[in-house]
Amino acid sequence: MKRITPPDGKLIYWKRKLKKYNMYVDLALREVDVAPYQSFESIPVGPRYYVNQLIKAGFNIQIKLF
């Protein structure tokens, strides 16, 4: 199944929204660093939506374990 990538404007919008929650989005490497949180479920509902959208777009998530 081919992933549908959203337009660049959406990616930049999601990046700006996640920056408010100290999450770093690297569009070139297609990675999201959610360092303040240790699991997907611990991310608050608002930013979790944007992280989920980036996962659907094919981004990799980096979670700090300790």
DSSP file (Angstrom, degrees, kcal/mol; ACC not computed):
  #  RESIDUE AA STRUCTURE BP1 BP2  ACC     N-H-->O    O-->H-N    N-H-->O    O-->H-N    TCO  KAPPA ALPHA  PHI   PSI    X-CA   Y-CA   Z-CA
    1    1 A M              0   0    0      0, 0.0     2,-0.3     0, 0.0     0, 0.0   0.000 360.0 360.0 360.0 128.2    0.0    0.0    0.0
    2    2 A K        -     0   0    0      1,-0.1     2,-0.3     0, 0.0     0, 0.0  -0.615 360.0-125.5 -82.6 134.0    1.4    3.3   -1.0
    3    3 A R        -     0   0    0     -2,-0.3     2,-0.7    54,-0.1    54,-0.1  -0.589  16.3-135.6 -77.7 138.0    1.6    6.1    1.6
    4    4 A I        -     0   0    0     -2,-0.3    -1,-0.0    52,-0.2    54,-0.0  -0.847  18.5-147.7 -93.5 118.7   -0.1    9.3    0.6
    5    5 A T        -     0   0    0     -2,-0.7     3,-0.1     1,-0.1    52,-0.1  -0.730  14.1-127.3 -90.0 133.9    2.2   12.2    1.6
    6    6 A P        -     0   0    0      0, 0.0     5,-0.1     0, 0.0    -1,-0.1  -0.290  38.4 -82.7 -71.6 162.6    0.4   15.4    2.6
    7    7 A P    >>  -     0   0    0      0, 0.0     4,-1.5     0, 0.0     3,-0.8  -0.221  41.8-108.2 -61.9 157.5    1.4   18.7    0.9
    8    8 A D  H 3> S+     0   0    0      1,-0.2     4,-2.4     2,-0.2     5,-0.2   0.822 117.0  63.1 -58.6 -32.7    4.4   20.6    2.3
    9    9 A G  H 3> S+     0   0    0      1,-0.2     4,-2.1     2,-0.2    -1,-0.2   0.894 102.7  48.8 -60.9 -40.1    2.2   23.2    3.9
   10   10 A K  H <> S+     0   0    0     -3,-0.8     4,-2.7     2,-0.2    -1,-0.2   0.913 110.1  51.2 -65.5 -43.0    0.6   20.6    6.2
   11   11 A L  H  X S+     0   0    0     -4,-1.5     4,-2.3     1,-0.2    -2,-0.2   0.910 111.4  47.1 -62.1 -42.2    3.9   19.2    7.2
   12   12 A I  H  X S+     0   0    0     -4,-2.4     4,-2.3     2,-0.2    -1,-0.2   0.889 111.6  51.9 -66.4 -38.6    5.2   22.7    8.1
   13   13 A Y  H  X S+     0   0    0     -4,-2.1     4,-2.1    -5,-0.2    -2,-0.2   0.931 111.3  46.0 -62.3 -46.4    2.0   23.4   10.0
   14   14 A W  H  X S+     0   0    0     -4,-2.7     4,-2.2     1,-0.2    -2,-0.2   0.882 111.3  53.4 -64.8 -37.8    2.3   20.2   12.1
   15   15 A K  H  X S+     0   0    0     -4,-2.3     4,-1.4    -5,-0.2    -1,-0.2   0.920 109.6  47.9 -61.9 -44.2    6.0   21.0   12.7
   16   16 A R  H  X S+     0   0    0     -4,-2.3     4,-0.7     1,-0.2    -2,-0.2   0.880 111.4  50.4 -65.3 -38.9    5.1   24.5   14.0
   17   17 A K  H >< S+     0   0    0     -4,-2.1     3,-0.7     1,-0.2     4,-0.3   0.900 111.4  47.5 -66.1 -40.5    2.3   23.0   16.3
   18   18 A L  H ><>S+     0   0    0     -4,-2.2     5,-1.8     1,-0.2     3,-1.2   0.745  98.1  69.9 -74.6 -22.5    4.7   20.4   17.8
   19   19 A K  H ><5S+     0   0    0     -4,-1.4     3,-1.5     1,-0.3    -1,-0.2   0.823  90.0  63.0 -63.6 -29.4    7.4   23.0   18.4
   20   20 A K  T <<5S+     0   0    0     -4,-0.7    -1,-0.3    -3,-0.7    -2,-0.2   0.761 103.6  48.8 -63.4 -25.1    5.2   24.5   21.1
   21   21 A Y  T < 5S-     0   0    0     -3,-1.2    -1,-0.3    -4,-0.3    -2,-0.2   0.070 122.3-103.9-104.8  22.0    5.4   21.1   23.0
   22   22 A N  T < 5S+     0   0    0     -3,-1.5     2,-0.4     1,-0.2    -3,-0.2   0.823  76.6 138.6  60.3  35.0    9.2   20.9   22.8
   23   23 A M      < -     0   0    0     -5,-1.8     2,-0.5    -8,-0.1    -1,-0.2  -0.926  44.3-143.6-109.6 136.6    9.1   18.2   20.0
   24   24 A Y  E     -A   33   0A   0      9,-1.8     9,-3.4    -2,-0.4     2,-0.5  -0.866  10.6-164.8-105.1 128.4   11.5   18.5   17.1
   25   25 A V  E     -A   32   0A   0     -2,-0.5     2,-0.7     7,-0.2     7,-0.2  -0.957   3.4-162.8-113.2 122.6   10.4   17.5   13.6
   26   26 A D  E  >> -A   31   0A   0      5,-3.0     5,-1.8    -2,-0.5     4,-1.2  -0.896   4.6-174.0-105.2 105.3   13.1   17.0   11.0
   27   27 A L  T  45S+     0   0    0     -2,-0.7    -1,-0.2     1,-0.2     5,-0.0   0.835  82.0  53.9 -70.3 -32.2   11.4   17.2    7.6
   28   28 A A  T  45S+     0   0    0      1,-0.2    -1,-0.2     2,-0.1    -2,-0.0   0.923 119.5  32.0 -69.1 -43.9   14.6   16.2    5.6
   29   29 A L  T  45S-     0   0    0      2,-0.1    -1,-0.2    31,-0.0    -2,-0.2   0.554 104.8-128.9 -88.2  -8.7   15.2   13.0    7.7
   30   30 A R  T  <5 +     0   0    0     -4,-1.2    30,-2.6     1,-0.2     2,-0.3   0.943  61.2 135.8  58.1  52.0   11.4   12.4    8.2
   31   31 A E  E   < -Ab  26  60A   0     -5,-1.8    -5,-3.0    28,-0.2     2,-0.4  -0.950  44.1-155.2-129.6 149.3   11.9   12.0   12.0
   32   32 A V  E     -Ab  25  61A   0     28,-2.6    30,-3.3    -2,-0.3     2,-0.7  -0.993   8.4-155.0-123.6 124.7   10.0   13.3   15.0
   33   33 A D  E     +Ab  24  62A   0     -9,-3.4    -9,-1.8    -2,-0.4     2,-0.2  -0.882  15.4 175.5-101.9 109.0   11.9   13.6   18.3
   34   34 A V    >   +     0   0    0     28,-2.3     3,-2.0    -2,-0.7    30,-0.3  -0.366  18.2 156.1-106.1  50.7    9.3   13.4   21.2
   35   35 A A  T 3   +     0   0    0      1,-0.3    -1,-0.2    -2,-0.2    29,-0.1   0.773  61.7  60.5 -54.6 -37.6   12.0   13.5   23.9
   36   36 A P  T 3  S+     0   0    0      0, 0.0     2,-0.3     0, 0.0    -1,-0.3   0.725 103.4  61.5 -66.2 -15.0    9.9   14.9   26.8
   37   37 A Y    <   -     0   0    0     -3,-2.0    27,-0.6     1,-0.1    -3,-0.1  -0.843  63.6-158.6-115.9 148.1    7.6   11.8   26.6
   38   38 A Q  S    S+     0   0    0     -2,-0.3     2,-0.3     1,-0.1    -1,-0.1   0.514  76.1  19.4-104.6  -7.1    8.5    8.2   27.0
   39   39 A S  S    S-     0   0    0     -5,-0.1     4,-0.5     1,-0.1     3,-0.5  -0.980  76.2-110.9-153.9 163.6    5.6    6.6   25.2
   40   40 A F  S >  S+     0   0    0     -2,-0.3     3,-1.0     1,-0.2    -1,-0.1   0.876 117.1  55.0 -63.6 -36.9    3.0    7.5   22.6
   41   41 A E  T 3  S+     0   0    0      1,-0.2    -1,-0.2    -3,-0.1     7,-0.1   0.747  99.6  60.9 -70.6 -23.6    0.2    7.2   25.2
   42   42 A S  T 3  S+     0   0    0     -3,-0.5    -1,-0.2     2,-0.1    -2,-0.2   0.613  81.0  99.7 -80.6 -10.7    1.9    9.7   27.5
   43   43 A I  S <  S-     0   0    0     -3,-1.0     5,-0.0    -4,-0.5    -9,-0.0  -0.597  87.0-106.8 -73.3 133.1    1.8   12.5   24.8
   44   44 A P     >  -     0   0    0      0, 0.0     4,-2.1     0, 0.0     5,-0.2  -0.169  31.4-106.3 -58.9 157.5   -1.2   14.8   25.5
   45   45 A V  H  > S+     0   0    0      1,-0.2     4,-1.4     2,-0.2    -2,-0.1   0.858 112.3  55.4 -58.5 -42.6   -4.2   14.5   23.3
   46   46 A G  H >> S+     0   0    0      1,-0.2     4,-0.8     2,-0.2     3,-0.7   0.971 116.4  32.9 -58.0 -60.8   -3.6   17.7   21.3
   47   47 A P  H 3> S+     0   0    0      0, 0.0     4,-2.3     0, 0.0    -1,-0.2   0.759 108.6  69.6 -70.4 -21.8    0.0   17.1   20.1
   48   48 A R  H 3X S+     0   0    0     -4,-2.1     4,-2.6     1,-0.2    -2,-0.2   0.865  94.7  56.9 -61.6 -34.3   -0.7   13.3   19.9
   49   49 A Y  H <X S+     0   0    0     -4,-1.4     4,-2.1    -3,-0.7    -1,-0.2   0.935 108.7  44.9 -60.3 -46.6   -3.0   14.1   16.9
   50   50 A Y  H  X S+     0   0    0     -4,-0.8     4,-2.0     2,-0.2    -2,-0.2   0.884 112.9  50.6 -67.9 -38.3   -0.1   15.8   15.0
   51   51 A V  H  X S+     0   0    0     -4,-2.3     4,-2.2     1,-0.2    -1,-0.2   0.915 110.4  50.7 -63.5 -42.1    2.4   13.1   15.9
   52   52 A N  H  X S+     0   0    0     -4,-2.6     4,-2.3     1,-0.2    -2,-0.2   0.890 108.1  52.2 -62.9 -40.2   -0.1   10.5   14.6
   53   53 A Q  H  X S+     0   0    0     -4,-2.1     4,-1.3     1,-0.2    -1,-0.2   0.893 109.9  49.0 -63.7 -38.8   -0.6   12.4   11.4
   54   54 A L  H  <>S+     0   0    0     -4,-2.0     5,-2.5     2,-0.2     4,-0.3   0.866 108.8  53.1 -68.6 -35.9    3.2   12.4   10.9
   55   55 A I  H ><5S+     0   0    0     -4,-2.2     3,-1.5     1,-0.2    -2,-0.2   0.924 108.3  50.4 -62.2 -43.7    3.3    8.7   11.6
   56   56 A K  H 3<5S+     0   0    0     -4,-2.3    -1,-0.2     1,-0.3    -2,-0.2   0.808 105.9  56.9 -63.5 -29.1    0.7    8.1    8.9
   57   57 A A  T 3<5S-     0   0    0     -4,-1.3    -1,-0.3    -5,-0.2    -2,-0.2   0.479 128.4 -97.4 -82.2  -2.0    2.8   10.2    6.5
   58   58 A G  T < 5S+     0   0    0     -3,-1.5    -3,-0.2    -4,-0.3     2,-0.2   0.613  71.9 148.8 101.1  13.7    5.7    7.9    7.0
   59   59 A F      < -     0   0    0     -5,-2.5     2,-0.3    -8,-0.1    -1,-0.3  -0.498  43.2-126.8 -79.6 150.8    7.8    9.7    9.7
   60   60 A N  E     -b   31   0A   0    -30,-2.6   -28,-2.6   -31,-0.2     2,-0.5  -0.762  19.6-137.6 -94.4 144.1    9.9    7.8   12.2
   61   61 A I  E     -b   32   0A   0     -2,-0.3     2,-0.6   -30,-0.2   -28,-0.2  -0.877   8.5-157.6-106.4 132.5    9.4    8.6   15.9
   62   62 A Q  E     -b   33   0A   0    -30,-3.3   -28,-2.3    -2,-0.5     2,-0.5  -0.947  13.7-176.4-109.6 117.5   12.3    8.9   18.3
   63   63 A I        -     0   0    0     -2,-0.6     2,-0.5   -30,-0.2   -28,-0.1  -0.950  23.8-131.7-116.6 131.2   11.4    8.3   22.0
   64   64 A K        -     0   0    0    -27,-0.6    -2,-0.0    -2,-0.5   -31,-0.0  -0.707  16.8-166.0 -82.2 123.9   13.8    8.7   24.8
   65   65 A L              0   0    0     -2,-0.5    -1,-0.2     1,-0.1   -27,-0.1   0.850 360.0 360.0 -81.7 -35.2   13.6    5.7   27.1
   66   66 A F              0   0    0      0, 0.0    -1,-0.1     0, 0.0    -2,-0.1   0.380 360.0 360.0-131.5 360.0   15.6    7.0   30.1
